[in-house]
């Protein structure tokens, strides 16, 4: 029954739901926050919003965490020079936030810190404040990256700063 409810939630989340939660101005603000934050550390942040899971993944029981790990690979967040890429993944239909960090930063930051950031974002999202939750999450990730991954002399941008929307 739980699986069926989740599948139905994935199926009936409107394809435009992300637009209501993340209008263009919010996406622009998120992009700017990521671009600015990456000047202060050697990390790379990738922000991904997935409206809902494809039916085969939802029916198969794919969790938000498993999907985030898959996207971490597919989007090559792991493929940064300092191995300090961080994926912030939002599965909108489940209101689930997952943060996946590459081995260069994961070795320095305990998983509980990433989880705390995700739970804080989820709290803001439950209140309908998606912009505040996203920006607070980016700021918290930025603080961890700045602490553990100082910027190199030549700090190039390796990943797209624009939030990626899946399931449009």
PAFIPA-55341 format. One record per residue: x, y, z of N, C-alpha, C, O in turn. Coordinates in nm, 3 decimals, padded with zeros to 5 digits. Example, Ala and Ser with C-alpha at 12.3 -4.5 7.8 and 13.67 -1.06 7.14 Angstrom:
! PAFIPA-55341
ATOM, nxx, nyy, nzz, caxx, cayy, cazz, cxx, cyy, czz, oxx, oyy, ozz
ATOM, 01.319, -00.569, 00.780, 01.230, -00.450, 00.780, 01.320, -00.330, 00.780, 01.424, -00.332, 00.846 .
ATOM, 01.285, -00.225, 00.708, 01.367, -00.106, 00.714, 01.290, 00.003, 00.787, 01.341, 00.114, 00.804 .
! end
This chain:
! PAFIPA-55341
ATOM, nxx, nyy, nzz, caxx, cayy, cazz, cxx, cyy, czz, oxx, oyy, ozz
ATOM, 00.082, -00.120, 00.000, 00.000, 00.000, 00.000, 00.087, 00.127, 00.000, 00.055, 00.224, -00.069 .
ATOM, 00.196, 00.125, 00.078, 00.285, 00.240, 00.083, 00.347, 00.265, -00.054, 00.356, 00.379, -00.100 .
ATOM, 00.389, 00.156, -00.121, 00.449, 00.170, -00.253, 00.348, 00.226, -00.352, 00.381, 00.313, -00.433 .
ATOM, 00.225, 00.178, -00.346, 00.121, 00.227, -00.437, 00.097, 00.377, -00.414, 00.085, 00.453, -00.510 .
ATOM, 00.090, 00.420, -00.288, 00.069, 00.562, -00.259, 00.183, 00.646, -00.316, 00.160, 00.753, -00.373 .
ATOM, 00.304, 00.596, -00.301, 00.419, 00.670, -00.352, 00.416, 00.676, -00.505, 00.444, 00.781, -00.563 .
ATOM, 00.384, 00.565, -00.569, 00.376, 00.563, -00.716, 00.269, 00.662, -00.763, 00.291, 00.736, -00.859 .
ATOM, 00.154, 00.663, -00.697, 00.048, 00.755, -00.734, 00.091, 00.900, -00.714, 00.060, 00.986, -00.796 .
ATOM, 00.162, 00.927, -00.606, 00.212, 01.062, -00.581, 00.308, 01.104, -00.693, 00.304, 01.218, -00.739 .
ATOM, 00.393, 01.011, -00.737, 00.486, 01.041, -00.846, 00.410, 01.066, -00.976, 00.442, 01.158, -01.052 .
ATOM, 00.308, 00.983, -01.002, 00.230, 00.996, -01.125, 00.148, 01.124, -01.130, 00.134, 01.187, -01.235 .
ATOM, 00.092, 01.163, -01.015, -00.002, 01.274, -01.015, 00.057, 01.407, -00.969, -00.016, 01.504, -00.950 .
ATOM, 00.188, 01.412, -00.950, 00.251, 01.541, -00.928, 00.255, 01.609, -01.065, 00.316, 01.557, -01.158 .
ATOM, 00.189, 01.723, -01.077, 00.183, 01.788, -01.209, 00.324, 01.820, -01.262, 00.413, 01.855, -01.185 .
ATOM, 00.341, 01.807, -01.392, 00.471, 01.831, -01.453, 00.518, 01.975, -01.433, 00.637, 02.004, -01.451 .
ATOM, 00.429, 02.064, -01.398, 00.462, 02.204, -01.377, 00.480, 02.240, -01.230, 00.500, 02.357, -01.198 .
ATOM, 00.472, 02.143, -01.140, 00.481, 02.172, -00.996, 00.610, 02.245, -00.960, 00.610, 02.331, -00.872 .
ATOM, 00.719, 02.211, -01.027, 00.846, 02.275, -00.997, 00.841, 02.425, -01.023, 00.908, 02.502, -00.955 .
ATOM, 00.761, 02.467, -01.121, 00.753, 02.610, -01.155, 00.690, 02.690, -01.041, 00.726, 02.805, -01.017 .
ATOM, 00.596, 02.628, -00.973, 00.531, 02.696, -00.861, 00.628, 02.708, -00.744, 00.633, 02.812, -00.677 .
ATOM, 00.704, 02.603, -00.719, 00.799, 02.604, -00.608, 00.925, 02.684, -00.641, 00.981, 02.750, -00.553 .
ATOM, 00.967, 02.679, -00.765, 01.092, 02.743, -00.806, 01.068, 02.827, -00.932, 01.108, 02.786, -01.041 .
ATOM, 01.005, 02.944, -00.917, 00.985, 03.029, -01.034, 01.121, 03.077, -01.088, 01.224, 03.063, -01.022 .
ATOM, 01.118, 03.134, -01.205, 01.240, 03.177, -01.273, 01.329, 03.264, -01.183, 01.451, 03.246, -01.180 .
ATOM, 01.270, 03.357, -01.111, 01.349, 03.446, -01.025, 01.423, 03.367, -00.917, 01.537, 03.399, -00.884 .
ATOM, 01.360, 03.264, -00.863, 01.423, 03.181, -00.761, 01.537, 03.100, -00.822, 01.643, 03.086, -00.762 .
ATOM, 01.515, 03.045, -00.941, 01.622, 02.970, -01.010, 01.742, 03.062, -01.037, 01.857, 03.021, -01.020 .
ATOM, 01.714, 03.186, -01.078, 01.822, 03.282, -01.103, 01.899, 03.311, -00.974, 02.022, 03.321, -00.976 .
ATOM, 01.827, 03.325, -00.864, 01.890, 03.354, -00.735, 01.975, 03.235, -00.689, 02.085, 03.254, -00.637 .
ATOM, 01.925, 03.114, -00.708, 02.001, 02.994, -00.673, 02.130, 02.987, -00.756, 02.237, 02.960, -00.703 .
ATOM, 02.117, 03.012, -00.885, 02.235, 03.010, -00.972, 02.339, 03.113, -00.926, 02.458, 03.082, -00.918 .
ATOM, 02.294, 03.232, -00.896, 02.387, 03.337, -00.850, 02.453, 03.299, -00.717, 02.571, 03.324, -00.697 .
ATOM, 02.375, 03.240, -00.628, 02.430, 03.199, -00.497, 02.538, 03.092, -00.515, 02.640, 03.095, -00.447 .
ATOM, 02.514, 02.998, -00.605, 02.614, 02.893, -00.630, 02.739, 02.955, -00.692, 02.851, 02.926, -00.649 .
ATOM, 02.721, 03.039, -00.792, 02.834, 03.101, -00.861, 02.919, 03.182, -00.761, 03.041, 03.172, -00.762 .
ATOM, 02.854, 03.260, -00.677, 02.925, 03.341, -00.578, 02.995, 03.253, -00.476, 03.110, 03.279, -00.440 .
ATOM, 02.927, 03.151, -00.429, 02.985, 03.066, -00.324, 03.110, 02.994, -00.373, 03.204, 02.973, -00.296 .
ATOM, 03.111, 02.955, -00.499, 03.223, 02.876, -00.551, 03.352, 02.957, -00.566, 03.458, 02.901, -00.593 .
ATOM, 03.343, 03.087, -00.548, 03.464, 03.170, -00.549, 03.542, 03.155, -00.419, 03.659, 03.193, -00.411 .
ATOM, 03.478, 03.100, -00.316, 03.536, 03.094, -00.182, 03.589, 02.957, -00.142, 03.630, 02.937, -00.028 .
ATOM, 03.587, 02.862, -00.236, 03.635, 02.727, -00.205, 03.665, 02.652, -00.334, 03.637, 02.699, -00.444 .
ATOM, 03.722, 02.535, -00.317, 03.757, 02.451, -00.432, 03.645, 02.354, -00.469, 03.662, 02.270, -00.557 .
ATOM, 03.533, 02.364, -00.401, 03.421, 02.275, -00.428, 03.337, 02.320, -00.545, 03.347, 02.433, -00.592 .
ATOM, 03.253, 02.228, -00.591, 03.158, 02.254, -00.699, 03.021, 02.206, -00.652, 03.007, 02.092, -00.606 .
ATOM, 02.922, 02.291, -00.662, 02.786, 02.258, -00.618, 02.697, 02.242, -00.740, 02.698, 02.325, -00.830 .
ATOM, 02.620, 02.136, -00.740, 02.521, 02.111, -00.847, 02.386, 02.095, -00.780, 02.371, 02.010, -00.691 .
ATOM, 02.288, 02.175, -00.819, 02.154, 02.175, -00.760, 02.058, 02.116, -00.862, 02.044, 02.169, -00.972 .
ATOM, 01.991, 02.006, -00.825, 01.902, 01.937, -00.917, 01.763, 01.923, -00.854, 01.750, 01.879, -00.739 .
ATOM, 01.663, 01.960, -00.930, 01.523, 01.946, -00.888, 01.459, 01.845, -00.982, 01.457, 01.864, -01.104 .
ATOM, 01.407, 01.738, -00.924, 01.333, 01.641, -01.005, 01.188, 01.646, -00.962, 01.155, 01.622, -00.846 .
ATOM, 01.102, 01.678, -01.056, 00.961, 01.693, -01.027, 00.904, 01.565, -00.967, 00.844, 01.567, -00.859 .
ATOM, 00.923, 01.454, -01.037, 00.878, 01.323, -00.990, 00.962, 01.218, -01.061, 01.020, 01.243, -01.166 .
ATOM, 00.967, 01.101, -01.001, 01.044, 00.992, -01.061, 00.972, 00.935, -01.183, 00.849, 00.933, -01.188 .
ATOM, 01.049, 00.890, -01.281, 00.986, 00.814, -01.389, 00.914, 00.692, -01.331, 00.957, 00.638, -01.230 .
ATOM, 00.807, 00.650, -01.394, 00.723, 00.542, -01.342, 00.803, 00.416, -01.309, 00.782, 00.354, -01.205 .
ATOM, 00.894, 00.377, -01.397, 00.970, 00.254, -01.374, 01.053, 00.263, -01.246, 01.070, 00.163, -01.175 .
ATOM, 01.106, 00.382, -01.216, 01.185, 00.398, -01.094, 01.095, 00.402, -00.969, 01.127, 00.344, -00.866 .
ATOM, 00.983, 00.472, -00.982, 00.890, 00.479, -00.869, 00.835, 00.341, -00.836, 00.832, 00.300, -00.720 .
ATOM, 00.791, 00.268, -00.939, 00.735, 00.134, -00.918, 00.842, 00.040, -00.863, 00.812, -00.047, -00.781 .
ATOM, 00.964, 00.057, -00.907, 01.074, -00.028, -00.861, 01.121, 00.006, -00.720, 01.208, -00.062, -00.665 .
ATOM, 01.065, 00.111, -00.662, 01.099, 00.146, -00.524, 01.227, 00.227, -00.509, 01.284, 00.233, -00.400 .
ATOM, 01.273, 00.289, -00.617, 01.395, 00.370, -00.609, 01.375, 00.483, -00.508, 01.281, 00.561, -00.518 .
ATOM, 01.464, 00.489, -00.412, 01.456, 00.594, -00.311, 01.519, 00.723, -00.363, 01.591, 00.722, -00.463 .
ATOM, 01.492, 00.831, -00.294, 01.555, 00.957, -00.329, 01.706, 00.948, -00.320, 01.777, 01.006, -00.402 .
ATOM, 01.756, 00.876, -00.220, 01.901, 00.860, -00.203, 01.963, 00.785, -00.321, 02.067, 00.826, -00.373 .
ATOM, 01.900, 00.677, -00.362, 01.951, 00.599, -00.474, 01.948, 00.684, -00.602, 02.042, 00.680, -00.682 .
ATOM, 01.841, 00.759, -00.622, 01.831, 00.844, -00.740, 01.939, 00.952, -00.737, 01.999, 00.982, -00.840 .
ATOM, 01.962, 01.011, -00.620, 02.066, 01.113, -00.608, 02.203, 01.057, -00.642, 02.283, 01.122, -00.710 .
ATOM, 02.232, 00.937, -00.594, 02.360, 00.873, -00.625, 02.373, 00.847, -00.775, 02.481, 00.864, -00.832 .
ATOM, 02.264, 00.806, -00.838, 02.265, 00.783, -00.982, 02.294, 00.914, -01.057, 02.376, 00.917, -01.149 .
ATOM, 02.226, 01.021, -01.018, 02.246, 01.150, -01.084, 02.385, 01.206, -01.056, 02.443, 01.273, -01.142 .
ATOM, 02.438, 01.181, -00.937, 02.574, 01.222, -00.902, 02.671, 01.166, -01.006, 02.765, 01.234, -01.048 .
ATOM, 02.647, 01.044, -01.046, 02.731, 00.979, -01.146, 02.701, 01.030, -01.287, 02.792, 01.071, -01.359 .
ATOM, 02.576, 01.029, -01.325, 02.536, 01.068, -01.460, 02.578, 01.212, -01.492, 02.622, 01.242, -01.603 .
ATOM, 02.564, 01.300, -01.394, 02.598, 01.441, -01.414, 02.747, 01.470, -01.392, 02.792, 01.583, -01.405 .
ATOM, 02.821, 01.365, -01.358, 02.966, 01.371, -01.339, 03.007, 01.470, -01.230, 03.109, 01.538, -01.241 .
ATOM, 02.927, 01.478, -01.125, 02.961, 01.563, -01.011, 03.087, 01.511, -00.944, 03.160, 01.587, -00.881 .
ATOM, 03.112, 01.384, -00.959, 03.232, 01.320, -00.902, 03.359, 01.355, -00.979, 03.470, 01.329, -00.931 .
ATOM, 03.343, 01.412, -01.096, 03.457, 01.430, -01.186, 03.517, 01.570, -01.178, 03.544, 01.632, -01.281 .
ATOM, 03.538, 01.620, -01.057, 03.603, 01.750, -01.041, 03.748, 01.729, -01.001, 03.783, 01.626, -00.944 .
ATOM, 03.830, 01.827, -01.031, 03.973, 01.814, -01.007, 04.007, 01.782, -00.862, 04.094, 01.699, -00.836 .
ATOM, 03.940, 01.846, -00.769, 03.969, 01.826, -00.627, 03.880, 01.719, -00.563, 03.885, 01.699, -00.442 .
ATOM, 03.800, 01.650, -00.643, 03.704, 01.551, -00.591, 03.620, 01.612, -00.479, 03.598, 01.550, -00.374 .
ATOM, 03.573, 01.733, -00.505, 03.496, 01.803, -00.403, 03.362, 01.854, -00.457, 03.314, 01.960, -00.417 .
ATOM, 03.303, 01.776, -00.547, 03.171, 01.810, -00.597, 03.064, 01.770, -00.497, 03.076, 01.669, -00.428 .
ATOM, 02.958, 01.852, -00.491, 02.845, 01.825, -00.402, 02.716, 01.838, -00.482, 02.692, 01.940, -00.547 .
ATOM, 02.633, 01.735, -00.475, 02.503, 01.738, -00.540, 02.396, 01.763, -00.433, 02.388, 01.691, -00.334 .
ATOM, 02.316, 01.866, -00.456, 02.197, 01.889, -00.373, 02.079, 01.849, -00.461, 02.052, 01.912, -00.563 .
ATOM, 02.010, 01.744, -00.420, 01.902, 01.685, -00.501, 01.769, 01.697, -00.428, 01.757, 01.659, -00.312 .
ATOM, 01.670, 01.749, -00.498, 01.535, 01.760, -00.444, 01.441, 01.678, -00.531, 01.427, 01.703, -00.651 .
ATOM, 01.377, 01.579, -00.469, 01.271, 01.503, -00.535, 01.140, 01.565, -00.489, 01.090, 01.534, -00.381 .
ATOM, 01.086, 01.652, -00.571, 00.973, 01.736, -00.533, 00.851, 01.655, -00.492, 00.786, 01.690, -00.393 .
ATOM, 00.817, 01.550, -00.564, 00.697, 01.472, -00.532, 00.703, 01.414, -00.391, 00.600, 01.402, -00.324 .
ATOM, 00.822, 01.379, -00.345, 00.839, 01.324, -00.210, 00.884, 01.429, -00.108, 00.892, 01.401, 00.011 .
ATOM, 00.914, 01.550, -00.156, 00.973, 01.654, -00.070, 01.096, 01.600, 00.001, 01.116, 01.622, 00.120 .
ATOM, 01.176, 01.529, -00.074, 01.296, 01.464, -00.022, 01.419, 01.539, -00.071, 01.431, 01.568, -00.190 .
ATOM, 01.509, 01.570, 00.020, 01.636, 01.634, -00.013, 01.747, 01.534, 00.016, 01.750, 01.473, 00.123 .
ATOM, 01.835, 01.518, -00.079, 01.953, 01.433, -00.060, 02.076, 01.513, -00.099, 02.076, 01.583, -00.201 .
ATOM, 02.180, 01.503, -00.019, 02.306, 01.569, -00.049, 02.411, 01.461, -00.062, 02.431, 01.380, 00.030 .
ATOM, 02.479, 01.459, -00.176, 02.583, 01.361, -00.204, 02.713, 01.438, -00.226, 02.720, 01.528, -00.309 .
ATOM, 02.815, 01.402, -00.149, 02.944, 01.468, -00.160, 03.050, 01.372, -00.213, 03.051, 01.254, -00.178 .
ATOM, 03.137, 01.424, -00.297, 03.245, 01.344, -00.352, 03.345, 01.310, -00.242, 03.346, 01.371, -00.136 .
ATOM, 03.429, 01.212, -00.271, 03.522, 01.157, -00.171, 03.618, 01.259, -00.114, 03.660, 01.246, 00.001 .
ATOM, 03.656, 01.361, -00.192, 03.750, 01.461, -00.142, 03.695, 01.543, -00.027, 03.769, 01.583, 00.063 .
ATOM, 03.565, 01.567, -00.028, 03.502, 01.643, 00.081, 03.434, 01.549, 00.180, 03.427, 01.580, 00.299 .
ATOM, 03.383, 01.437, 00.133, 03.315, 01.342, 00.222, 03.410, 01.286, 00.327, 03.367, 01.250, 00.437 .
ATOM, 03.539, 01.280, 00.295, 03.638, 01.232, 00.392, 03.658, 01.331, 00.507, 03.711, 01.295, 00.612 .
ATOM, 03.616, 01.455, 00.486, 03.638, 01.561, 00.587, 03.510, 01.602, 00.661, 03.517, 01.662, 00.768 .
ATOM, 03.397, 01.569, 00.604, 03.268, 01.610, 00.661, 03.185, 01.486, 00.689, 03.163, 01.405, 00.599 .
ATOM, 03.139, 01.471, 00.811, 03.060, 01.353, 00.845, 02.920, 01.363, 00.782, 02.866, 01.472, 00.764 .
ATOM, 02.865, 01.249, 00.752, 02.735, 01.243, 00.686, 02.626, 01.315, 00.766, 02.533, 01.370, 00.707 .
ATOM, 02.637, 01.314, 00.896, 02.537, 01.380, 00.981, 02.528, 01.530, 00.950, 02.420, 01.589, 00.962 .
ATOM, 02.638, 01.591, 00.911, 02.634, 01.734, 00.878, 02.555, 01.757, 00.749, 02.478, 01.852, 00.740 .
ATOM, 02.576, 01.670, 00.650, 02.498, 01.682, 00.527, 02.350, 01.659, 00.556, 02.264, 01.731, 00.504 .
ATOM, 02.321, 01.559, 00.639, 02.182, 01.528, 00.675, 02.116, 01.646, 00.745, 01.999, 01.675, 00.719 .
ATOM, 02.189, 01.714, 00.833, 02.133, 01.830, 00.904, 02.096, 01.941, 00.805, 01.993, 02.007, 00.820 .
ATOM, 02.181, 01.962, 00.707, 02.151, 02.063, 00.604, 02.024, 02.023, 00.528, 01.936, 02.106, 00.507 .
ATOM, 02.015, 01.897, 00.488, 01.898, 01.850, 00.414, 01.771, 01.864, 00.497, 01.669, 01.908, 00.445 .
ATOM, 01.775, 01.829, 00.625, 01.657, 01.839, 00.710, 01.615, 01.985, 00.728, 01.495, 02.015, 00.732 .
ATOM, 01.711, 02.074, 00.738, 01.681, 02.217, 00.749, 01.612, 02.267, 00.622, 01.516, 02.344, 00.629 .
ATOM, 01.661, 02.223, 00.508, 01.597, 02.261, 00.382, 01.455, 02.206, 00.375, 01.362, 02.276, 00.334 .
ATOM, 01.438, 02.080, 00.413, 01.306, 02.018, 00.412, 01.209, 02.094, 00.501, 01.091, 02.109, 00.467 .
ATOM, 01.256, 02.141, 00.614, 01.171, 02.217, 00.705, 01.119, 02.345, 00.637, 01.000, 02.376, 00.646 .
ATOM, 01.206, 02.417, 00.572, 01.164, 02.539, 00.500, 01.069, 02.503, 00.386, 00.971, 02.574, 00.362 .
ATOM, 01.096, 02.394, 00.316, 01.010, 02.353, 00.205, 00.870, 02.316, 00.255, 00.771, 02.347, 00.190 .
ATOM, 00.863, 02.249, 00.372, 00.731, 02.214, 00.428, 00.649, 02.338, 00.457, 00.526, 02.335, 00.454 .
ATOM, 00.718, 02.448, 00.486, 00.649, 02.575, 00.512, 00.619, 02.651, 00.383, 00.564, 02.761, 00.384 .
ATOM, 00.657, 02.590, 00.270, 00.632, 02.652, 00.141, 00.736, 02.755, 00.101, 00.718, 02.824, 00.001 .
ATOM, 00.843, 02.767, 00.177, 00.946, 02.866, 00.149, 01.064, 02.799, 00.079, 01.168, 02.773, 00.140 .
ATOM, 01.047, 02.772, -00.049, 01.148, 02.700, -00.127, 01.273, 02.784, -00.149, 01.384, 02.732, -00.143 .
ATOM, 01.255, 02.912, -00.174, 01.372, 02.999, -00.197, 01.460, 03.004, -00.071, 01.581, 02.985, -00.079 .
ATOM, 01.398, 03.030, 00.043, 01.475, 03.037, 00.168, 01.544, 02.905, 00.198, 01.661, 02.904, 00.237 .
ATOM, 01.474, 02.794, 00.181, 01.532, 02.663, 00.208, 01.649, 02.632, 00.116, 01.753, 02.583, 00.162 .
ATOM, 01.632, 02.661, -00.013, 01.740, 02.634, -00.109, 01.862, 02.721, -00.079, 01.975, 02.671, -00.078 .
ATOM, 01.840, 02.848, -00.056, 01.952, 02.939, -00.031, 02.022, 02.909, 00.102, 02.144, 02.920, 00.111 .
ATOM, 01.946, 02.872, 00.202, 02.008, 02.834, 00.331, 02.090, 02.708, 00.314, 02.199, 02.696, 00.371 .
ATOM, 02.040, 02.613, 00.235, 02.114, 02.489, 00.210, 02.244, 02.516, 00.135, 02.348, 02.461, 00.170 .
ATOM, 02.236, 02.600, 00.034, 02.357, 02.636, -00.043, 02.457, 02.707, 00.047, 02.577, 02.680, 00.040 .
ATOM, 02.409, 02.798, 00.132, 02.498, 02.870, 00.223, 02.566, 02.774, 00.320, 02.685, 02.789, 00.350 .
ATOM, 02.492, 02.676, 00.370, 02.550, 02.579, 00.464, 02.653, 02.489, 00.395, 02.758, 02.460, 00.452 .
ATOM, 02.623, 02.446, 00.274, 02.719, 02.366, 00.198, 02.842, 02.450, 00.168, 02.955, 02.403, 00.179 .
ATOM, 02.820, 02.575, 00.130, 02.930, 02.667, 00.104, 03.021, 02.680, 00.226, 03.143, 02.678, 00.213 .
ATOM, 02.963, 02.693, 00.344, 03.043, 02.708, 00.466, 03.131, 02.585, 00.489, 03.248, 02.598, 00.525 .
ATOM, 03.074, 02.467, 00.468, 03.154, 02.345, 00.485, 03.266, 02.336, 00.381, 03.379, 02.299, 00.414 .
ATOM, 03.234, 02.369, 00.258, 03.336, 02.364, 00.153, 03.446, 02.467, 00.178, 03.564, 02.438, 00.158 .
ATOM, 03.408, 02.587, 00.220, 03.508, 02.691, 00.247, 03.600, 02.650, 00.361, 03.719, 02.681, 00.360 .
ATOM, 03.544, 02.581, 00.460, 03.623, 02.536, 00.574, 03.720, 02.426, 00.536, 03.834, 02.425, 00.582 .
ATOM, 03.676, 02.333, 00.453, 03.755, 02.214, 00.424, 03.826, 02.213, 00.288, 03.915, 02.132, 00.266 .
ATOM, 03.787, 02.302, 00.198, 03.846, 02.303, 00.063, 03.879, 02.447, 00.022, 03.804, 02.507, -00.055 .
ATOM, 03.987, 02.501, 00.072, 04.020, 02.640, 00.034, 04.038, 02.653, -00.117, 04.075, 02.557, -00.185 .
ATOM, 04.011, 02.772, -00.168, 04.020, 02.789, -00.314, 04.165, 02.782, -00.362, 04.256, 02.831, -00.295 .
ATOM, 04.186, 02.721, -00.478, 04.320, 02.721, -00.535, 04.350, 02.856, -00.600, 04.262, 02.940, -00.612 .
ATOM, 04.473, 02.876, -00.641, 04.512, 03.001, -00.707, 04.428, 03.023, -00.833, 04.381, 03.134, -00.859 .
ATOM, 04.409, 02.917, -00.909, 04.326, 02.925, -01.029, 04.200, 02.842, -01.003, 04.205, 02.719, -01.010 .
ATOM, 04.091, 02.907, -00.972, 03.968, 02.839, -00.932, 03.869, 02.841, -01.049, 03.789, 02.934, -01.062 .
ATOM, 03.875, 02.739, -01.132, 03.785, 02.736, -01.248, 03.652, 02.671, -01.213, 03.644, 02.588, -01.122 .
ATOM, 03.549, 02.710, -01.284, 03.415, 02.656, -01.265, 03.402, 02.528, -01.347, 03.405, 02.533, -01.470 .
ATOM, 03.388, 02.415, -01.280, 03.386, 02.286, -01.349, 03.246, 02.231, -01.376, 03.227, 02.151, -01.468 .
ATOM, 03.148, 02.274, -01.297, 03.010, 02.225, -01.316, 02.917, 02.343, -01.338, 02.941, 02.453, -01.289 .
ATOM, 02.811, 02.319, -01.411, 02.712, 02.421, -01.439, 02.649, 02.470, -01.308, 02.612, 02.389, -01.223 .
ATOM, 02.638, 02.600, -01.293, 02.579, 02.658, -01.172, 02.427, 02.668, -01.179, 02.361, 02.683, -01.077 .
ATOM, 02.373, 02.659, -01.298, 02.228, 02.670, -01.317, 02.159, 02.547, -01.260, 02.200, 02.434, -01.289 .
ATOM, 02.055, 02.565, -01.178, 01.980, 02.448, -01.130, 01.926, 02.368, -01.249, 01.877, 02.424, -01.347 .
ATOM, 01.935, 02.238, -01.237, 01.886, 02.148, -01.342, 01.748, 02.098, -01.301, 01.729, 02.049, -01.189 .
ATOM, 01.653, 02.110, -01.391, 01.516, 02.064, -01.366, 01.493, 01.937, -01.445, 01.507, 01.938, -01.568 .
ATOM, 01.458, 01.828, -01.379, 01.428, 01.701, -01.444, 01.278, 01.675, -01.434, 01.215, 01.711, -01.334 .
ATOM, 01.223, 01.613, -01.535, 01.080, 01.576, -01.532, 00.989, 01.692, -01.562, 00.882, 01.704, -01.502 .
ATOM, 01.029, 01.777, -01.655, 00.947, 01.893, -01.692, 00.822, 01.852, -01.761, 00.741, 01.937, -01.799 .
! end
